[in-house]
Amino acid sequence: MMSEDGAAFGLTVAYLRCALDIGVIDVAAVIQWADATLATLQHPPYALIELALMSRSSREEVMWQLLQVTTPAMAEDEMLPYVLSVAHSRLLGDPTFGRRLAEGIYRLWARSGYDLPGTLQACGYFDDAYSLADSGVHGHAEVIDRELFEFTQHFAGLDWQTLKAP
């Protein structure tokens, strides 16, 4: 990995935090990024060194440590469409990923005060829909899988790595 300037570093942290938060990546992927980044820097920040040593830490601890590395260049709701693009690719290969994704985007939606902009407002639907289907009250999980896939398809092709930091 090439050394990143400060703005690109902030975009990467924004992506990693959002993707880790909703379950598109795991702690190991963040640690791998930290290790690769450390290898490119002559004088890495201490917070990045600490992050690289957090392989046994929880998702929440790693998300907090990413904030110690640098300030994210974008808010979660701004980065979310790009993360959903990656999620769409994961759903192509693993439809069972949908339930975990639904839980993750629900958490983000709730933290936003149940108010995400535009098409992202649907993030609050899927976790509840799976719960209703599981309890036999309404719908079927396979239908929710398809709806989640179609929802993420709206974001397919977005690439956070092409973004320019504000």
Secondary structure, DSSP 8 states (H G I E B T S, - for coil): -----HHHHHHHHHHHHHHHHHTSS-HHHHHHHHHHHHTT-SS--HHHHHHHT-TTS-HHHHHHHHHHH---SS-HHHHHHHHHHHHHHHHHH-TTHHHHHHHHHHHHHHHTTS---GGGGGGGHHHHHHHHHHTTSS--HHHHHHHHHHHHHTTTT--GGG----
